[in-house]
Amino acid sequence: MGIKMLAAGFAGAVFLSLTGCTSSMEEPYVLSERIPSLADAASGAGYYAQAFAEDLCVVTDEAVFDEDLVTSEAGALFDEEDREVLYSKDAFERLYPASITKVMTALVAIKYGNLADQVTVTEDAVITESGATLCGIEPGDVLTLEQLLYGLMLPSGNDAGAAIAVHIAGSIEDFADLMNEEAARIGAVDTHFVNPHGLHDPDHYTTAYDLYLIFREAMKDTTFRKVTGSTAYTASYRDSSGQTVTKTWKGGNWFMTGERETPAGLTVIGGKTGTTQAAGYCLIMAEEDEAGGEYISVVLKSDSRQALYDNMENIISIIDK
């Protein structure tokens, strides 16, 4: 499809403006704002862009939603079947994602790696920052990439994220470049990553809407669905001396572990939590209703774990109304 035809088809439907939100983009659904680089037909370089938002949920006016429904800084609920925004509060405000970052890490790892790859853990996986969540791997351990994905997503292992990054790209920095390229490819251009785990950095940020785009893209993959939909996983692997190590990793999403009751008629089929002092308490999830319809919900920067789940319950309870 030529660029002129692409622009023409796109213009009538999604040249929309948003009020009341902080964003680096003047018009969040203008193709040139979302996808600044189109494919070079001669060389094949750059990004191939379909008309952005043609099959996405589009936020047009947040004023129609009850801002007081959630106490978090941002929150949103998207109906994937009917392409409707059921709730949105400051969906375009740049915030810190904490460990929700790992959704993109998994997406890039699945795209560029092989699940059966034997990964030798390097010193890059040694993370000593206070409060950092780990899956407990050590330099010299040898695991498959698939095992590392579970170590990344269930216990939210920052060490697993570093091991994946070095295996896929050779360094944390080069892997972050791949993450940013993938974000740009899917139109998440209010996002910038500097690491694969989400430990705080002022230049590491995203928005609730961009996280919707990233999580939606990841959920297209059956491996990601399997990993993010699990509550526990047991990995057996070799340590640096060749001995077998066995670890069981468990997920932390209260709706999936049963620590928080899911609203009637809904099943949580996947998700990722994230917490740092700067990011607050964060959660992105996919839900399924009794008819098989799927939804994506996100809450960013709640001030406590209890408030996080209160906010998320308030949002997803809209589905039944």
DOFIBA-31603 format. One record per residue (C-alpha): x, y negated, z negated. Coordinates in steps of 0.05 Angstrom, whole numbers, plus 5000, padded with zeros to 4 digits. Example, Ala and Ser with C-alpha at 12.3 -4.5 7.8 and 13.67 -1.06 7.14 Angstrom:
2
524650904844
527350214857
END
This chain:
321
500050005000
502849325020
503848784968
498648325001
493448875000
495249054928
494548334906
487948254943
484948874913
487248674844
485147944845
477647994840
477448484781
482948314733
485047594738
482347484667
484547034612
484647184538
482946694483
485346684412
491547124419
498947014417
502447294478
508347134522
503747194582
499146644604
494247134635
495147844609
492048194669
495447824726
499548334764
505547874770
505347774694
504948514678
509248814733
514448294753
518348754800
515149154856
518349724894
523449564948
520549965006
527349995040
531550254983
526350564937
529050154878
525049774827
518149944802
512250204841
506049854816
498850044828
493649504814
494449394740
488249514697
484149844752
483050444707
484650134639
480749824582
481049074590
480448584532
476747964557
474447594495
476247794424
471347284395
465647784406
468648254354
468248194278
475147964257
473648134185
472548874202
480048984188
484948644142
490948854183
494548364229
492048714292
487449284310
483949564371
479550134396
479250364468
474150824500
478051214552
472151534586
467950904597
474050434601
471049984547
474349584492
470249744430
474249304384
480148824389
483648364340
489948004362
491548564411
496748134447
500447884386
507748104384
508948534322
513949054298
511949774314
516250144263
516150894278
510550844329
516650694372
517651444373
511751534421
516051194474
522151594453
518252244463
515451994530
522451834557
525452474529
520052904563
520852514628
528452564633
530053184592
528653934593
525054234533
529954814533
536154364532
541054554477
542553914440
548653844395
547453314342
552752774339
554852274286
549851784315
544452174277
547451994210
542651444186
543851164116
538950584116
534850574052
527850854063
529351154131
525351784145
529452384167
528253094191
534753324158
539153504217
546753444212
552453304261
554353964295
547354264289
544754544355
537254494369
532954504431
530153854456
523154134442
525054254369
527753544364
521153274390
517553594331
522953334284
521752644315
514252624312
512153014250
516852804194
518452184236
525752354237
530051764255
535852244259
532052644312
530852004351
538251844352
540052564372
535052534429
537451864453
544752064456
543052724491
538752394544
542551754558
549451814526
548351254476
542950904435
543750284477
542950634544
536851014519
533650364497
534650124568
530750724593
525250574542
524749864567
524650084639
518950564624
515250024587
515849554646
513650114694
507050204658
505949464648
507749414574
511848784585
510448454517
514849014489
522249064477
526049644445
533049654418
533050354387
529351014391
526651044320
523750364302
528350164245
527649414239
530848944288
527948254304
528748404378
524749044373
517348884382
510949054419
503448914416
497249324400
495249304473
502149514498
502050094448
495350304478
498750314547
504650714520
500551214480
495651304537
501451464585
504451954535
497752314526
497652484600
503152994585
501253674557
507653754517
506653084482
499453264467
501653914436
506953584393
502852984370
496853434357
500853874308
500853814233
506654284219
512354614257
517855094236
524555044272
530255544269
536855304296
544455364286
548754914243
555954724258
558555384230
553755804271
549155964213
541655974222
537855394190
530355414183
526254794168
518754664167
516653954185
509853674169
506053084197
503852474158
497352254190
492252314134
486452424182
490053034210
492653314145
485853264110
487952744059
482952274090
476152484117
475052334190
468352004206
462952514225
462952724298
470252554310
476552964313
483452644312
487452994366
494152634358
497652024332
503751694301
504751304237
509950774225
512350384165
517749874150
517749274104
517448804164
512349204204
507849384146
503650024153
501950214225
498150774260
496150964330
491451544344
487251904396
480352144377
475352604411
467852584401
463153184403
461953084477
469353104493
470152354503
476952084483
478851434448
485351094428
485650674366
491350254336
492449874271
498649444261
501349114198
496749334142
499349144073
498749834042
497850564062
490850564032
489049934071
491850244135
487050834131
481250394108
482449944169
482950534216
476650854189
472850204198
475150164270
473750874292
467050884256
464750414312
464651014359
458351294326
454550644330
END
